[in-house]
Amino acid sequence: MDLDALRYGDFSKLGEAVTDWEQMTKKLADLQKDAESNLKAKADKAKWAGVNATVTREFIAKTAAEFADAHTQAESITKILSDTRDELIGFRSQLDDAISRGAQQHLTVVDTGEGTFTVTSNTRSDWASDPSGKTSATDQKSVDSLRNEIQAILSKATQSDNSAAKVLRLLVDHAKYGFADASYADRDSAAKAVAAAEQLAKLARDPADMSLDDIARFNRTMELYNGDSLFAEQFATRLGPKGTLQFWTDMTSAHAGARGAELDTMKSLQKNLSLTLATASFSDSEAMEGWKKDLIAERNTNFRATGSGNPIGALGSQVISSLLRDGQYDTEFLDDYREKVFKVDKGAGDAGTRELWVKGYDALDLVFGEGNGRDPLNGLFEGLSHNPEAATNAFESKADLDHMLGTTVYTDRGESLGRALEAATTGASAGDTTQQAPPHSESQVRIMKNIMEAVAQPGGGADLVSKGLGDSFGNMAASYMPEISQTLAGHGAEPIFLTNSEDPDGLEEVRDVVRFLSAVSIDPNGRAGIILGESIYTSTLLEAHLTNPGLFDGSQEQVLTDIGKNAGTVEGIIAHSLADDEVRTAVKGETEYNNALKAKGDFAKTWVAIGLANMSVPSAYGGAAMGAAGGGMLGAIAGLAVDRVLEGQQLEGTKDRALYDSAKDFYDSRDSVSQQAQWAAADTINRNNLDLPEQGTQDLIRDAVNEGYDASGDLLDRTKERP
């Protein structure tokens, strides 16, 4: 920066820009609030169908998100401009002060252009009469000191100006269309993020030179910045796609067999690297678009650890997938990568996938912790489980879904596939308990239907449950309890079994639903999911209908009868299945089931709440929200129901006997279901001071549950062979 530019520059123009951006930020904040609370909120509650369900809703959601990003970007630009302006004004004050002090010492500072300047000593007016012959008014030490001081000020001002320009360009280029979501409080924080990315990318080019201490520092920095958009993009693009994959190949080779603290560090590094690349994948900059395309192009490249004598290392797809396990990657990137990997996997057939990926590729262990990363589908499925949109896209093809389910017989990918299928069918990311899932789309319901059909197939379909999928199947059944209930009840039950699913009748086949529930009940984790889901749905329905009788234009007696019968039918299917000898021998004991319930614990309240969130009543039936459930979290009644299921294992006595203890008599299990529904009704009546006969209501529910319980046996008889 030129001395005169800093000294005489008109910063008022920059001040006006800051003011304009401040006003723009405030306006965008109002637009963001309106988009989220009005536009998107109404879209979430609306009953969509056809093209509106798949296109318009998604467009509205993305539009609302763009307003949020626009506000974030404007706020960051405002803060960076304001901070830079304040810094430059501060540097100008320092420069003026230095020049003023220099003048008092008879020193003159002159701008000589192109970032250069001179400091000279003034000539003494009495130099001719000085016997020493000195002509300068001051000594060289003072000249050098002032020159160094001014140079330092100009260097800092230049750094401030250049770094601000750099990060502002990166922010604007970050999103090809729309706006960046990177948020910075000032210029310095943005500049530090970019500088950190440059430093880490440089270190990653020579991983062999990194000691454990270096790796620990590298990891701490990446953990600090893995969610920073500019950091992530700069790290990825500076290291390059091939460099990124080579870095991880070398790291896994150098630290193979890590134990103790070293293992913990490497597991953390893998997670933070995955999170960083996931953040980077959302950038639309030209450099990042090229990075994503070139990374996928490396899927068939043989990556060998530097200096390794083994001619076979790991395929690029294996390395890529090992870095997809954490974080949410961009949908378009996952779609492109998944399409190519699925094609190769399908080409080997269901039984050939193990030979395709594992045989011969045993030189490297690409995952620190569980698995070795040789099956790239495991990492890909984990990546899909964190992006419901990409997961739904992945399994829309029935052929692809059937193939992936079929491969679980020959591979260990069942659990990771299950988590991906959960995301695909529920719209909820694995482990994310902070977001409401949208209503089930037609595509999601169709995938769920295809899964149920696959499990229901005679001659081996039920075996899928034991391939690591049982836990996920149970969670999915809990999320689909509204559609399951409508399917079991038949057409015309919509006003009672409330849901805002875009295809409430999409499961279609009662036979497949019954066989699916029966098969999943064999797995303790799956059974726990079904029971918790049914308990929550029944309790929520009772609360909704008892507190708002206008939801259904028939009698309240009919509503209670239908809800109670449905609860008895669902749980009766489980009880009958467990009572069958062929199933009983497969159950390892109730301890495993009790442990499954405990493991889900209060978390079950959240994942089921996600599955049943936004369950507002369709406009045709009053358009009201289902009590507290409409807000995305469990209502008090449903929460009490879950607590009773979880705590019932320790209860004693006739009235408070352990709920769902299959070691007890079959009819005790039936009475437990009835008791749970009765308690939910009583809680609703008491908490809302309803003018309803508590005993009469409970008796009505008991009769209905018993009827449904008995009917479940007939359903099983008609849909599967029983002993």
N, C-alpha and C positions, 0 to 999 in steps of 0.2 A: 504494500500500500504506500502510495506517495505521501510524503510529509504534508504537503499542502492540501491533499485530498482529505486527510484526517483533520487538519487544522482549520480549514475553511469550508469543508463540505457542508452542504445544506441538509441537515438531518430532519428538517421539518417535513420534507417529502416522505421520509421513512416513517415519521410520526403519524402523518396522515394515513399512510398505508396500514399502520397498526390500528388506528381508530376505525378504519373501514373494516378490517378483519374482525375487530372486536364486535362491531355491530352485526356483521355477517354471522359470527359464531352464536350470538344471542338469538338471531332469527332462526338459525338452523336448530338450535336447542328446542325452540318452540315447535318447529316442524317435526323434530324427532319424537318429542313427547306426544304430539298429535298422531303421528304415524303409528306409534306403539300402542297408545291407549285407545285410539279410535279406529284407525284403519285396520291394523293387524288384529286387535282384540275382537272386532266384529267379524273379521274373516275367520278367525279360529272358532267362533261360536256358530257360524253359519252352517246350514245344511247344504253342502255342495253336491253336485252330481255331474256326470259326464265330463266334458272338457273343462268346465269350471273347477271340478274337483282336482284335476291334475295340473292344469295350466294356470288358471286365474289365481287359485290359492297360493301356489308357489310364487307367482309373479308378485302378489301382494306382500308375501313374507320377505322376498328379496328386496322389494322396493322399500319396505320399512327398515330393513337392515342397511340399505344404502343411505337413508337419512341419518341413521346412527353413525355410519362411517364418515359421511359428509361433515357432520358436526365434530367428530373426533379429529378429522384432518384439519378442518378450519381452526379448531382450538389449538392444535399443535403448531400450525403455521403462525397463528397469532402470538403464541408464547415464544416461539423461536425468533420472530421478527422483533417483538418487544424486548426480549432479552438481548438480542444482538444490538439493537439501537441503544439500549442503556449501557451496554459494554463499550460501544464505540464512543459515546458521549463521555464516559468515564475515562477512556484512553485519551480523548482530546483534552480533557481537563488536566490529565497528568502531563501531556505534551506541552500545553501552554505553561504549566507551572515550571517545567524543566527549562523551557526556553526563557522564561522570565528570570529564573535564577541565574541562568547563563548570562543574560544581559547585565545583571548586576556584577558579574565577574568579568565584564567586558568581552563576552563571547558572542559571536554571531552565527546563527544557524540558517542555512540556505538550502532550499529544495533544488536539486540538480536534475530531477526527472527520472522516470523509470525506476522508482523505488530507491533512489540514491539521494544523499544529502551531504553537506559539509559543515563542519564546525571549525570556525577560525577565531583566532584571538585578535581583538582590535589593536590597532597600532597606537602606542602612547604618543600623546601630543608633545611630551617633553623628552622623547627618546634621544634627541640630538645632544642634550646637555647631560645625559647619563654616562658617567665614565665607563660603566660596564659594557656599554654598547647594545644592551637589550632593547629591542623595539616593541615587543609584545606587552600587552597590559596584564597578561596572566601567563602561567607556566603550562607546559605541554601536558602535564598530569591532569590538570583541570579540563583541558580540551578533550583528552581521551575519556575521562570520566563522564562528561556530558554526552559525548558521542555514543558511548556504550549504553547510557541510560535511555537516550532517545531511540537507539536501535532496538532495545528490548521492548519499548512501548510500541513501536511500529510493528515488530514481529508478532506481538500478542494481538494487536489490532488486525493484522493481516490474517492470523490464524482464526480469529473470531469471524471475520468477514468471509474467508474462504470456506470454513467448515459450515457456516450457515448456508451459504450458496449450495454446498454439496448436499447437505441433508435435505434442503428444500427441493432440490432436483430429484433426489431419490424418493422423497415422499410423493411427488407428483408422478414420477415414472412407475411407482410401485403398482399402481392399478391402471391397466390399459384402458379399461372402461370403469366408470364409477369412481370410488374414492378409497383411499388407504385407511386401515384401521389402526395404524401406529399412533401411539399417544406419547407425547413428550412434554415435560413441564418447562423445559428451557432448551436453549441451543446447546449448552454444554452436555446435557444428558444424551441428546441425540448424537452429538459428535463422539462421545465416549462409546456409545453402542457400536457405531460404525468402525471406530478405531479398534475396539475389542475384536470385532469380526475379522478385520484385516490381520490382526496379530495371531488369532487362533488358526486362521486358514494357513498362514505362513508356517506355524508350528506343525500343522497336520500334514504338510508336504514331506516332512522328514520324521515320521513317527518313531523310527529306530533310535533317534537321538533323544527321545523323551524318557526321562527317568520317572519313577513312580511319583516323586514329588512334582515333577512337571505335569504329569497326567492329572494329579490331584488338583493342581492350580487350574489347569485347562478345564477340568470338569466343573470346578466351582464357578468359573466365569461363564461357562455354557449354561449352568443351572440358573445363574442370575439373569441371563439374557435369552433363554430358549423360547420365550413367548414374544420377543421383540421382533417385529416384522423386518425392520431395516437390518438389524444384526443378522437375522436368519438368512435373508436374501444375500447379503454381502458375504457371509461365511460360505454358503453353498456355491455361489457363482465364482468366487475367487479360488475356491478349492477345485471346482469343476466336477462334473458328474463322474468321470473315471477316477479322478483324484479322491473323491468321496468314498467310492467303493474300494479303492486300493488302501486308503487309510484304515477302513474298518477291517479289511482282510489282514493287513499287517498287525493291527492291534489284537485281533483274536488269535493270530499265530504266536505273537510274542508273549501273550499272557495265557496261553492254553494251560489248563489245569490249575488256574488261580485258586487260592484258598484264603480264608480269613478276610483280613482287611483288604487285601488285593482284590479278592473276588467282589467284595462289596463296592469297591471303587469302580471296577469294570462294569458291574451291573448298573450302577448309577450313570456311568459314562454312556452306556448303550441307550439308556432311557433318555438322557438329556440330548444326545445326538439325534435320536428319533424325534423328540419333541421339537428340536430346532428345525430339522428338515420338514416336519409337518407344517410348521409355521411358514417356512419359506415357500412351500408348495402353493400357497394362496396368492403369491405375488404374480402379477400379470406383466411385469417388466419384460422387455425384449430379452434381456439376458437370462431371466429365470424361465421364460417360455422355452428358450433353447436348452437350458439345463434339464428340464423335465423330459423333453423329447429325446435328448441324447442319453439320459440316464436309462430310459426304457430300451433304447437301442443297444445298450450294453448287456441286455439280459442273457445273451448267449456267449458272452465273452468269458474265457477261462481266467479267473483271477487267482494268481499264485502269490503267496507271501514273498516279499522281497528277500532274495537270497536263498529261497527254498530250492532243494534239489528235486522235489517231487514235481513231475511234469503236469499233474492234475491238481488243481486247487479247488475252487468253487465257482459254479456258474454265477454270472451276474445276477440272475433272478433270485438265486439263493441269498446273495449278499443284500440285494435290495429288500427282499421280504424280511430279512432279519432286522431291518431298520424301520419296518412299518408297525411294529408291535405297540408302540406308544404314540399318543397324539392323534389328532384328527387331520388327515390329509385331505387335500382338495378333491372334490368329487370327480372332476374331469380327469385329473391325473390317475386316480384309482380306477376309473372306468377304462381308460386306455391300457393301463398296465394289466388289469384283471382280464380284459378281453384276450390279450395275447397269451397269458399264462394259462387261462382256462382252456384255450384251444389246444395247447400242447398237452395239458393234462388229460383232456378228453381223448386225444389221439392215442393214448396208451391203453384206453379201456379202464374199467373199474379195477380190475385185478393187476394192471400193469404199472400203476402209479409208483409203487415202491421201487420197482426196478428202474423206472425212469429217473427218479430223483436221487435215490439213496445209493444204489449200487455204483461203486467206483468213486463217488464223491465223499470220501471219508477222511480226507486229509485235514479238514478244518472243522472246528466246532464254532459256529458263528453266533451262538447265543450263550451268554453268561447266565446260567440258571437253568430253567427248565428247557429240555429239548436241545437239539444241536443245529437247527436251522436248515438241515439238508432238504426237508420238504418245504418248498417255498409257499405252498398253500397254507401252511400253519400261520406264518407271518402275515400273509395276505388276508386271511380270515380275521386275524386280530385287528388289522388295519380297517377292514370293513366294519368290524364291530363298533368302532368309534365314529363311523360315518353312516348313519342310517340310510341316507339318500343313496349313497354308493352301494350299500348292502342290498337295498331293495332292487336297484338296477341289476345287481349281480345274479339274483335268483328269480327274476321275472321269467326267464326261460325255464320251462318245466324240464327240458332235456338236461340243462346244466344242473338244475337242482337235483334231479334223480341221479345223475352221475356222481355228484359230490356226496350225496347220501350213500350211494353204493360203494364208494371208495373207503368209507369208514370201516368196512369189514377187513380191509387189507392194510390200513394205516392207523396212525395214532392221532389223526386230525379231528376226531369227533368233538372234543371239548371246544376247540377253537372254532370249528364249523358251527357248533351250537350257539356260541356267543354272536357270531355273524348273523345267524338266522334270527336270533332274538332282536337284533337291531333292525333287520330287514322287515320283520313282521310287526314290531311294536313301535318303531320310530324313535326309540330311546337308545342313546349310546351306552355301551357297556360301562357300568360303574358310575354313570352320571346321574346323580340324584337331585340335580339343581334345576333341571329344565322340564317343562311340561312337554309330553309327547303330543303330537297332533293326532286328530282322529284317524283311525285306521283308513287308509286309502283303499281304493278298489284293487290296486296292485298288491298291497300288503295282504289283504284278505285272500286274494287268489293264491299267494304264496303259502299262506297258512293252510288253505284248503288242500293244496298239493302236498304239503308236509303231512297233514292228517291222512290223506289218501295213501301216501307211501308207507306210513306206520301201520295203517289198517290192512295192508295187503296180506292175505293168508300166505303161509309158507315162508315166513322170515321177516316180514315188515316190522313186527314187534321187537325183533332183535336189535333194531336201531337204537332202542332205548338204552341198551346195555353197552353201546359203543361210545359212551361219554356224552351222549345227548340228552339223557334223562332229566338232568337238572334244568337245562334250557327249555326243554319241552314243557316242564311244569310251569316255569315262569311265563312262557308263551300262552299256555292254557289259562293262567290267571288273568293275563291281559285280555284274552278273548272270551272271558266269561259272559259278557253281554251277547256276543254273536253265538256262543255255544248255547246259551239259554234260549235264545230265539229259535235256534235250529231244533232243539229238543222239544220246544213248545209248539212249533209249527207256525204257519202263516196266520197273521192276525194278532200275534202276541206283542207286537211292537209297542203299543201304548203302555204295557206293563213292564216289559224288559227293556228299559230305556238305554239308549246308546246314540252317539252321534257318528257312528261308523258310516262310512260312505257306501258300504255294501253289507248291511246287517244280516242279509240272508245269504251271503256269499259262500258260507261253508257248505251249504246245500244238503249233503248226505248225512242223515242221522246215523246211518250205519258206520261211516268213517269216524264221526265224532265219538260215538260210543266205544268203538274199538281203540281209538286213540287214547281216550281217557283211561280205559282198562289197561292198556299196555304201559302207559306212563306211570300209573299207580304202582307198578311193580318196583320202580326205582324210588327209594326213600326220599331223595331230594325232589324228584318229580311229584311225588304224592304230597309232599309238604307244600309245594307251590300251588297245586290244584286246591287243596283244602283252604289255604290262606286266601287264595283268590275268590273261591266260592263264598267264604265267610264274609269277606269285605263287600263283595257285590250284593249278597243277600241283605246285609245290614244297611248298606247304602240305599238299596231299593226300598226297604221297609221305612227308613227314615224319610225318604223322598215322598212316598205315597201317603204315609200317615200324617205328615205335616202339610201336605198339599193334596187333598182329596180330588181336586179338580183336574189332576193329571190324567185321570181315567174316568170316563163317563159311566162306567158300570158301578156295581156295588162294591163297597170296601171289602165285603166278605169274599167276593170273587178275586180281588187283588191279592189279599192275604193267602187265599187258597193257592193261587197260581205260583206265588213266590215261594211258599212253603213246599209245594209239590216239586218245584224245580230244584230247591236245595236238597230235598230227599232223593231226587233222581240222580243228581250229580254225585253226591256222596254215597248213594246206594251202589252206583256202578263201582266205586272204589272198594266198598266193603264186600260186595259180592265177588269181585275179582280177587281180593285177598283171601276170601274164604274158600275159593276153589283150590283143590289140592295142587293142581299144576302150577299155581301162582305161589301158594304158601311155601312150597319147597324152594322157591327162588328168593324168598325174603329172608335176609340174614338175621332178622330180629328187630324188635322195636327200638332197641338201643340206637341202632343206626338211624332210624327214622326220627327219634327224639333229638338226636344230635343234629340232624338236618334241619329240624324246626328251630333249634337253638341257634344254629349257624346263620339262618336267615334273620332271626330275631327282629329287632326294630327296623332293620334294613328292609325287611319284607314290606313294612308299611310304606316305604318310599318307592320301592320298585313296582309294587302293585298300584300305588297312587299314580305313578307315571303311566302305567298301562291304562288306568281308568280315568285319567285326568281329562278335563274339558268335557265331561259327559253331561252336557246340557241337554235338556229335553228338546226334541225337534219342535219346530214352530207349529206343526200340525197338532201337537199335543200340549200346547200352552207356552212353549218357548221358555220355560222357567229353568233355572239351574238346579242341579240335584243337591240341594243343601250345601254343606261345606265342601262336598266333593267337587262342585263346579269350580272352586277356586284352585284346584290342582293338588290339594292335599286332602288327606283323609278327614272325614267328619268325625266328631267325637264318638258317635255310635260305632262306626266301623273300627276306630282305634281301639275301643273297648273290646270289640269282637276279637281282634288280633291278640290283644293282651290275654284274653281268656284262653285262646288256643295255645299260646306259648306258655302261660303259667299253669294251665290245666294239668300238665304232666306232674306237678307236685301237689295237686289238691287231693284231699282225702274226704271220705264220707259219702253218703248216698247222693246228696244233692250236688256236691262238688267233686264227683269222681273224675278221674283223669279223662279229658276229652280225647277222643280218637285213639284210644289205646286198643289196638287190634288184638292184643292178647286176651282181652275180655270177650264176653259173649257177643255174638253178632248183633243181637238186639240192643245191647248196651251201647254199641257204636251208633245204632239208629237213634236211640234216645238222646245221645250226645248232640247229634245234629239238630234234633228237635229243640233241645234245651238251649243251644246256641241261638237259634232263630227266635225263640221265645224271649230270651234275655234281651236281644236287640230290640224287639218290639216294646218290651217293658221299659228299657232305657229311653227309647224315643218318647213314649207316653209320659214318663215321669219328667224328663228334661224339658219337654215342651208344654207340660200341663194340659195335655190333650184330654178331651172329654170322651174317653173310650173305656169300655169295660176291660180291664187288664186280664182278668181270668178268662173271660169269653174269648178275647183275642188270642191268648196263649193256647186255649183248647182248640181253636180253629186252626192255628198253625201246626199244632201237634198232629191233628188228623191229616192235614195236608202233607206234612213231611212223611208220615207213615205211608200214605198213599203213593208218594213219589218213590219212597224206598222200595216198596213192593214192586212198583212198575219197573224199576231199574233191572230187576232180575229178568223180566220178560224181554226188555230191550236187549240184554246180553244174549239171551237164548236165541233171539231172532237175528243176531249179527255175528255171532262167533260160536265155534264148537266149544262146549263146556263139559267137564267131567260129570 
